[in-house]
Every structure is written in C-alpha cells, then in structure tokens.
Amino acid sequence: MSREDFTILSSQVAAGSRAVVDIPMPKLSSHTKVDMPVHIVHGKKDGPVLFISAAIHGDELNGIEIIRRVLAMKAVANLRGTLIAVPVVNVYGLIHGSRYLPDRRDLNRSFPGSKAGSLAARLANVFMNEIVRKCTHGIDLHTGSNHRTNLPQIRANLDDPQTSRLAHSFGVPVIINATLRDGSLRAAAGELGIPMLLYEAGEAMRFDEVSIRAGVAGITSVMRALDMLRATRTASPKQSQPFVARSTGWTRSPESGMLRLHAGLGAQVKQGEVLGFVDDPNLGVLCPVHAANNGVVIGRLELPIVHEGDAVYHIARFGDDISDVADSVESFHSDHTEDLES
C-alpha cells in the first residue's frame, strides 16, 4: 500500500517526490506580495516528519546555506518519512537585513501567535499551523546576535529523553540544557509534545564555513538517529560524547571604550582570568576584562566599541571537566576545517 500524499495548503505532494510550496504572507507596505517558500521531501516509506527552519531572525544567514546543502544531498532522495525545510521564515527581516519584523517585534518571542494579532503573531500562527503541527520533530537554526559570534552548540530541553537523545546525536561538543522561553518556537513546539533542537553557531549577517559544515553534519546525524536516512556503509570515526552545560553566564565590560579581546571561542578560562582589555582612547588607560566564572567560551562580542556593562564573553559552566571540553572543541574545529582552503 503506497503512502498517502502530504498536504500543505491546497498542494499535494506524492510519496517519493519533492516540491516547493509558497505560503502567502501579509504584503509589504508597497503592496508587494510576500511568500514563505517551503521545501517538502516526501519519502516513499513511512517515518518521522522533521522540519528544519532558518532565519526566524532575518539577519541570521548560516541556516539558509545549511538548508540548501541538506536539500542538495543525494541521500535525501531515499528519505524515509518527510522533511519540511523552510530556509527563510522571517522574509521581512531578510529583506531589510534585520533581526526583527517591520513592527520591531521578535518573531521568536511571538509563538504560537494568533490569526488576528500583530504581524509577528500572524506569521507565527501560520508557521505553527502549516508547518509545526504537521511534524513529529524539529530543528531551528540560529546564529549569534548584536555583533556576537557563537561556538557551534545545541540548546535543548535535556529533561525530555527524546530531545536529549537527538541533542547528543547532533555531534557538536557543547550542549546547553536551556530552559524554554515564553513565546519561543521551542516552547510552542514543546507544548505540542514535539522534540526540538536549537542550533546556534556563527555570527549574524555572515557565512561561517565551519558552522555551516557542522550544521549540515549535525542534521544528517539527527536524521540517521531518527532512521530517516540510512547509516553510512563506510566506518566513520567514533563520535566523542558532547559535554552538557547546565548553566551559562556573561562577562561584562567594566568600562566604556575600545575592546581588545584575547580569548577565542572554545577557550578554557578561569574565574578572574584576564580575557582582554578595554582601552580609553582619550586617556590611553587599559582596563582588564576578567572572567566572571570558570568555564569554556561559547560566545563573544566581535564589535570593538563597547559601553560599560555590555555583554562581552558568554561562558558555559561544566564542573570539573573543563580541560576535556576545550580539547573536544579543538578537535571538533579541526574536523570541520579540513580541506577548507581547497
């Protein structure tokens, strides 16, 4: 017995085929029509229905390229189950190079949305009803914001066994047991009982090759863990177990001025260690930036101009195995930078 067609809006996607469906969005103020393109790969055999989404924040571009590469993989032709890929959720933000929607609302604080609410609420409502509610699992792709860059990491509710299993299968060295924020896509999916991962890597408005490669590899690993893709025939290197951070903290700038950073992403740091300096351009005085806690750097500010109190370093706490985390991060980075120049 053949598998039933997949239905989205009025479009039918037959088993063993793929299609792109444009979901209509509210028009721009210029009356220009706006659509959200959705790629559907509907496998011949039954299996999970996984959505992968990117650019919920319109200036976060890595996920768009990650999804393009996933859809281009030959293995997807023999998919078990269904893959729903949305490269650009916040089309409005992408047009303007902005994290937000034209009404200055954050789409990832507007879920599950409403049909009669703000622009953000209406977009969230459409995404929930046309995409999320049709799925069994989800992966949302993000980058750092506000001139900050993030070490490749997974944020997930590790108290849920299914979500924890998928988080560990993604293959990044750092997993953060992140609480669900009201209005976020993760929280809305969680209310529906849908296990979901959030992948954070790189910087807004930039393509970062290591982050992109790690994202493609991670999604592929999750799809194999879900039995949506066949396992590779050739033996692959044994994947090291990721380290779980139960808490994170920000180190903030002690003064206003020009920031000079020393510690990079993935660096092992100790509380009180000097991570960089803030230079007063008028007086020539250097003010050290001290680590607020022990841990590993998972995010940092890339903008040299800072004000007192600005978040500069994001540090994850891991207990007593910090050096092991740093070694794992270094190995991970090496694995994803091989042949980068070729």
MIMI-243590 format. One record per residue (C-alpha): residue number from 1; x, y, z. Coordinates in steps of 0.05 Angstrom, whole numbers, plus 5000, padded with zeros to 4 digits. Layout:
REM residues N
+-----+------+------+------+
|   k |   px |   py |   pz |
+-----+------+------+------+
| NUM |    X |    Y |    Z |
...
+-----+------+------+------+
REM end
This chain:
REM residues 342
+-----+------+------+------+
|   k |   px |   py |   pz |
+-----+------+------+------+
|   1 | 5000 | 5000 | 5000 |
|   2 | 5030 | 5067 | 4978 |
|   3 | 5040 | 5123 | 5027 |
|   4 | 4988 | 5179 | 5027 |
|   5 | 5004 | 5247 | 4996 |
|   6 | 5030 | 5302 | 5041 |
|   7 | 4983 | 5362 | 5042 |
|   8 | 5003 | 5434 | 5054 |
|   9 | 4953 | 5489 | 5039 |
|  10 | 4919 | 5463 | 4975 |
|  11 | 4982 | 5428 | 4949 |
|  12 | 4990 | 5353 | 4948 |
|  13 | 5060 | 5322 | 4948 |
|  14 | 5061 | 5249 | 4927 |
|  15 | 5103 | 5197 | 4963 |
|  16 | 5172 | 5192 | 4932 |
|  17 | 5171 | 5263 | 4906 |
|  18 | 5191 | 5333 | 4927 |
|  19 | 5161 | 5402 | 4917 |
|  20 | 5166 | 5475 | 4936 |
|  21 | 5103 | 5508 | 4962 |
|  22 | 5098 | 5583 | 4972 |
|  23 | 5057 | 5602 | 5034 |
|  24 | 5027 | 5672 | 5025 |
|  25 | 5047 | 5724 | 5077 |
|  26 | 5019 | 5794 | 5090 |
|  27 | 5041 | 5843 | 5036 |
|  28 | 5094 | 5896 | 5044 |
|  29 | 5072 | 5968 | 5054 |
|  30 | 5087 | 5978 | 4979 |
|  31 | 5034 | 5925 | 4965 |
|  32 | 5088 | 5877 | 4942 |
|  33 | 5068 | 5804 | 4952 |
|  34 | 5110 | 5763 | 5001 |
|  35 | 5113 | 5687 | 5004 |
|  36 | 5148 | 5638 | 5051 |
|  37 | 5179 | 5583 | 5007 |
|  38 | 5173 | 5513 | 5038 |
|  39 | 5211 | 5453 | 5011 |
|  40 | 5177 | 5385 | 5021 |
|  41 | 5213 | 5319 | 5010 |
|  42 | 5160 | 5265 | 5019 |
|  43 | 5193 | 5196 | 5023 |
|  44 | 5162 | 5133 | 4996 |
|  45 | 5164 | 5098 | 5064 |
|  46 | 5132 | 5120 | 5129 |
|  47 | 5175 | 5153 | 5181 |
|  48 | 5183 | 5217 | 5223 |
|  49 | 5163 | 5285 | 5197 |
|  50 | 5221 | 5332 | 5211 |
|  51 | 5221 | 5407 | 5200 |
|  52 | 5285 | 5448 | 5195 |
|  53 | 5277 | 5523 | 5196 |
|  54 | 5324 | 5583 | 5189 |
|  55 | 5323 | 5659 | 5190 |
|  56 | 5269 | 5666 | 5243 |
|  57 | 5314 | 5725 | 5256 |
|  58 | 5323 | 5756 | 5188 |
|  59 | 5397 | 5773 | 5195 |
|  60 | 5418 | 5702 | 5215 |
|  61 | 5441 | 5673 | 5149 |
|  62 | 5482 | 5609 | 5164 |
|  63 | 5419 | 5567 | 5169 |
|  64 | 5397 | 5587 | 5099 |
|  65 | 5460 | 5557 | 5070 |
|  66 | 5456 | 5496 | 5116 |
|  67 | 5386 | 5480 | 5090 |
|  68 | 5408 | 5490 | 5017 |
|  69 | 5464 | 5439 | 5027 |
|  70 | 5419 | 5389 | 5063 |
|  71 | 5368 | 5392 | 5007 |
|  72 | 5423 | 5381 | 4956 |
|  73 | 5448 | 5316 | 4988 |
|  74 | 5437 | 5254 | 4945 |
|  75 | 5417 | 5214 | 5006 |
|  76 | 5354 | 5256 | 5013 |
|  77 | 5326 | 5222 | 4950 |
|  78 | 5319 | 5157 | 4991 |
|  79 | 5289 | 5191 | 5052 |
|  80 | 5244 | 5152 | 5099 |
|  81 | 5189 | 5198 | 5126 |
|  82 | 5182 | 5271 | 5108 |
|  83 | 5229 | 5330 | 5110 |
|  84 | 5199 | 5400 | 5112 |
|  85 | 5252 | 5454 | 5102 |
|  86 | 5239 | 5528 | 5110 |
|  87 | 5303 | 5567 | 5092 |
|  88 | 5273 | 5636 | 5108 |
|  89 | 5218 | 5642 | 5159 |
|  90 | 5224 | 5717 | 5171 |
|  91 | 5225 | 5741 | 5098 |
|  92 | 5213 | 5813 | 5121 |
|  93 | 5275 | 5813 | 5164 |
|  94 | 5317 | 5783 | 5109 |
|  95 | 5296 | 5838 | 5061 |
|  96 | 5318 | 5892 | 5110 |
|  97 | 5378 | 5855 | 5139 |
|  98 | 5344 | 5859 | 5207 |
|  99 | 5334 | 5810 | 5264 |
| 100 | 5264 | 5836 | 5274 |
| 101 | 5199 | 5844 | 5235 |
| 102 | 5178 | 5913 | 5209 |
| 103 | 5138 | 5924 | 5273 |
| 104 | 5203 | 5914 | 5313 |
| 105 | 5177 | 5851 | 5344 |
| 106 | 5220 | 5789 | 5354 |
| 107 | 5187 | 5731 | 5318 |
| 108 | 5218 | 5682 | 5367 |
| 109 | 5181 | 5714 | 5424 |
| 110 | 5114 | 5713 | 5387 |
| 111 | 5096 | 5638 | 5384 |
| 112 | 5046 | 5606 | 5379 |
| 113 | 5017 | 5670 | 5352 |
| 114 | 4946 | 5687 | 5332 |
| 115 | 4907 | 5697 | 5268 |
| 116 | 4883 | 5766 | 5288 |
| 117 | 4944 | 5793 | 5324 |
| 118 | 5005 | 5833 | 5304 |
| 119 | 5046 | 5818 | 5241 |
| 120 | 5093 | 5776 | 5284 |
| 121 | 5034 | 5739 | 5315 |
| 122 | 5003 | 5725 | 5247 |
| 123 | 5068 | 5699 | 5218 |
| 124 | 5079 | 5655 | 5280 |
| 125 | 5008 | 5629 | 5274 |
| 126 | 5017 | 5609 | 5201 |
| 127 | 5083 | 5575 | 5215 |
| 128 | 5054 | 5536 | 5274 |
| 129 | 4992 | 5512 | 5236 |
| 130 | 5022 | 5498 | 5168 |
| 131 | 5090 | 5471 | 5189 |
| 132 | 5100 | 5453 | 5263 |
| 133 | 5033 | 5418 | 5275 |
| 134 | 5046 | 5372 | 5217 |
| 135 | 5113 | 5349 | 5245 |
| 136 | 5140 | 5299 | 5296 |
| 137 | 5208 | 5333 | 5307 |
| 138 | 5242 | 5399 | 5292 |
| 139 | 5309 | 5434 | 5286 |
| 140 | 5314 | 5510 | 5287 |
| 141 | 5378 | 5543 | 5262 |
| 142 | 5407 | 5607 | 5292 |
| 143 | 5470 | 5650 | 5298 |
| 144 | 5495 | 5699 | 5349 |
| 145 | 5462 | 5768 | 5350 |
| 146 | 5484 | 5840 | 5361 |
| 147 | 5555 | 5831 | 5333 |
| 148 | 5566 | 5768 | 5375 |
| 149 | 5590 | 5702 | 5348 |
| 150 | 5574 | 5634 | 5378 |
| 151 | 5612 | 5569 | 5383 |
| 152 | 5572 | 5513 | 5349 |
| 153 | 5525 | 5488 | 5403 |
| 154 | 5458 | 5456 | 5414 |
| 155 | 5406 | 5484 | 5462 |
| 156 | 5352 | 5437 | 5483 |
| 157 | 5308 | 5412 | 5539 |
| 158 | 5350 | 5354 | 5562 |
| 159 | 5299 | 5334 | 5614 |
| 160 | 5259 | 5304 | 5557 |
| 161 | 5291 | 5236 | 5538 |
| 162 | 5274 | 5241 | 5464 |
| 163 | 5301 | 5311 | 5457 |
| 164 | 5364 | 5292 | 5496 |
| 165 | 5378 | 5233 | 5450 |
| 166 | 5373 | 5277 | 5388 |
| 167 | 5416 | 5331 | 5420 |
| 168 | 5471 | 5282 | 5434 |
| 169 | 5467 | 5254 | 5364 |
| 170 | 5477 | 5323 | 5331 |
| 171 | 5552 | 5318 | 5341 |
| 172 | 5573 | 5386 | 5370 |
| 173 | 5619 | 5386 | 5431 |
| 174 | 5574 | 5431 | 5473 |
| 175 | 5501 | 5421 | 5492 |
| 176 | 5466 | 5472 | 5536 |
| 177 | 5406 | 5448 | 5577 |
| 178 | 5367 | 5511 | 5561 |
| 179 | 5301 | 5529 | 5594 |
| 180 | 5241 | 5543 | 5548 |
| 181 | 5228 | 5617 | 5539 |
| 182 | 5156 | 5642 | 5534 |
| 183 | 5139 | 5659 | 5462 |
| 184 | 5196 | 5619 | 5432 |
| 185 | 5186 | 5567 | 5377 |
| 186 | 5218 | 5515 | 5423 |
| 187 | 5167 | 5529 | 5477 |
| 188 | 5108 | 5527 | 5429 |
| 189 | 5133 | 5461 | 5398 |
| 190 | 5144 | 5434 | 5468 |
| 191 | 5071 | 5448 | 5486 |
| 192 | 5052 | 5402 | 5427 |
| 193 | 5099 | 5348 | 5451 |
| 194 | 5147 | 5357 | 5392 |
| 195 | 5221 | 5345 | 5409 |
| 196 | 5261 | 5403 | 5382 |
| 197 | 5333 | 5426 | 5378 |
| 198 | 5361 | 5496 | 5370 |
| 199 | 5429 | 5500 | 5335 |
| 200 | 5469 | 5563 | 5350 |
| 201 | 5533 | 5577 | 5310 |
| 202 | 5569 | 5636 | 5279 |
| 203 | 5550 | 5709 | 5272 |
| 204 | 5492 | 5747 | 5242 |
| 205 | 5500 | 5773 | 5170 |
| 206 | 5559 | 5727 | 5158 |
| 207 | 5570 | 5658 | 5127 |
| 208 | 5617 | 5617 | 5172 |
| 209 | 5641 | 5554 | 5137 |
| 210 | 5657 | 5515 | 5200 |
| 211 | 5588 | 5530 | 5229 |
| 212 | 5554 | 5512 | 5163 |
| 213 | 5592 | 5446 | 5156 |
| 214 | 5577 | 5427 | 5228 |
| 215 | 5503 | 5444 | 5218 |
| 216 | 5497 | 5400 | 5156 |
| 217 | 5533 | 5343 | 5190 |
| 218 | 5490 | 5351 | 5252 |
| 219 | 5424 | 5350 | 5216 |
| 220 | 5447 | 5289 | 5176 |
| 221 | 5465 | 5254 | 5242 |
| 222 | 5397 | 5270 | 5272 |
| 223 | 5362 | 5243 | 5210 |
| 224 | 5402 | 5179 | 5216 |
| 225 | 5384 | 5175 | 5290 |
| 226 | 5311 | 5181 | 5270 |
| 227 | 5321 | 5126 | 5217 |
| 228 | 5303 | 5176 | 5163 |
| 229 | 5369 | 5164 | 5127 |
| 230 | 5409 | 5101 | 5120 |
| 231 | 5473 | 5093 | 5160 |
| 232 | 5536 | 5102 | 5120 |
| 233 | 5569 | 5039 | 5094 |
| 234 | 5639 | 5063 | 5108 |
| 235 | 5660 | 5064 | 5181 |
| 236 | 5663 | 5135 | 5208 |
| 237 | 5706 | 5158 | 5266 |
| 238 | 5675 | 5146 | 5334 |
| 239 | 5638 | 5209 | 5354 |
| 240 | 5660 | 5236 | 5421 |
| 241 | 5606 | 5248 | 5473 |
| 242 | 5586 | 5321 | 5479 |
| 243 | 5592 | 5359 | 5544 |
| 244 | 5529 | 5386 | 5577 |
| 245 | 5528 | 5455 | 5608 |
| 246 | 5474 | 5465 | 5660 |
| 247 | 5486 | 5540 | 5666 |
| 248 | 5520 | 5597 | 5629 |
| 249 | 5539 | 5668 | 5648 |
| 250 | 5561 | 5733 | 5616 |
| 251 | 5625 | 5771 | 5630 |
| 252 | 5610 | 5845 | 5620 |
| 253 | 5653 | 5904 | 5602 |
| 254 | 5678 | 5942 | 5664 |
| 255 | 5686 | 6007 | 5626 |
| 256 | 5667 | 6042 | 5561 |
| 257 | 5718 | 6047 | 5505 |
| 258 | 5752 | 6004 | 5452 |
| 259 | 5751 | 5929 | 5465 |
| 260 | 5811 | 5884 | 5451 |
| 261 | 5797 | 5810 | 5462 |
| 262 | 5848 | 5755 | 5474 |
| 263 | 5808 | 5691 | 5489 |
| 264 | 5775 | 5658 | 5429 |
| 265 | 5714 | 5613 | 5422 |
| 266 | 5724 | 5547 | 5457 |
| 267 | 5778 | 5573 | 5503 |
| 268 | 5783 | 5546 | 5573 |
| 269 | 5781 | 5603 | 5623 |
| 270 | 5784 | 5611 | 5699 |
| 271 | 5747 | 5660 | 5743 |
| 272 | 5787 | 5724 | 5747 |
| 273 | 5830 | 5709 | 5686 |
| 274 | 5843 | 5769 | 5641 |
| 275 | 5806 | 5757 | 5575 |
| 276 | 5821 | 5824 | 5543 |
| 277 | 5824 | 5898 | 5554 |
| 278 | 5781 | 5960 | 5545 |
| 279 | 5822 | 6019 | 5522 |
| 280 | 5802 | 6090 | 5537 |
| 281 | 5820 | 6124 | 5470 |
| 282 | 5827 | 6192 | 5503 |
| 283 | 5870 | 6175 | 5564 |
| 284 | 5904 | 6113 | 5538 |
| 285 | 5885 | 6074 | 5601 |
| 286 | 5875 | 5998 | 5595 |
| 287 | 5821 | 5966 | 5638 |
| 288 | 5825 | 5890 | 5642 |
| 289 | 5764 | 5846 | 5628 |
| 290 | 5763 | 5790 | 5680 |
| 291 | 5726 | 5724 | 5670 |
| 292 | 5664 | 5723 | 5714 |
| 293 | 5668 | 5647 | 5724 |
| 294 | 5705 | 5583 | 5706 |
| 295 | 5685 | 5551 | 5641 |
| 296 | 5691 | 5550 | 5565 |
| 297 | 5677 | 5609 | 5519 |
| 298 | 5615 | 5594 | 5477 |
| 299 | 5603 | 5665 | 5452 |
| 300 | 5637 | 5732 | 5448 |
| 301 | 5627 | 5803 | 5423 |
| 302 | 5662 | 5820 | 5357 |
| 303 | 5648 | 5895 | 5357 |
| 304 | 5707 | 5936 | 5384 |
| 305 | 5663 | 5993 | 5411 |
| 306 | 5634 | 5978 | 5480 |
| 307 | 5598 | 6013 | 5536 |
| 308 | 5603 | 5996 | 5609 |
| 309 | 5560 | 5936 | 5624 |
| 310 | 5559 | 5908 | 5553 |
| 311 | 5560 | 5832 | 5549 |
| 312 | 5628 | 5813 | 5522 |
| 313 | 5640 | 5738 | 5535 |
| 314 | 5589 | 5682 | 5543 |
| 315 | 5619 | 5627 | 5587 |
| 316 | 5588 | 5558 | 5598 |
| 317 | 5600 | 5522 | 5664 |
| 318 | 5617 | 5448 | 5661 |
| 319 | 5642 | 5430 | 5731 |
| 320 | 5709 | 5395 | 5736 |
| 321 | 5719 | 5372 | 5663 |
| 322 | 5734 | 5440 | 5632 |
| 323 | 5800 | 5419 | 5600 |
| 324 | 5766 | 5359 | 5567 |
| 325 | 5714 | 5406 | 5538 |
| 326 | 5767 | 5452 | 5510 |
| 327 | 5803 | 5393 | 5478 |
| 328 | 5738 | 5367 | 5448 |
| 329 | 5723 | 5436 | 5418 |
| 330 | 5792 | 5440 | 5387 |
| 331 | 5784 | 5371 | 5357 |
| 332 | 5715 | 5389 | 5331 |
| 333 | 5741 | 5452 | 5298 |
| 334 | 5798 | 5413 | 5265 |
| 335 | 5749 | 5361 | 5237 |
| 336 | 5707 | 5415 | 5204 |
| 337 | 5765 | 5457 | 5176 |
| 338 | 5799 | 5401 | 5138 |
| 339 | 5807 | 5419 | 5063 |
| 340 | 5776 | 5487 | 5077 |
| 341 | 5826 | 5520 | 5030 |
| 342 | 5815 | 5472 | 4973 |
+-----+------+------+------+
REM end
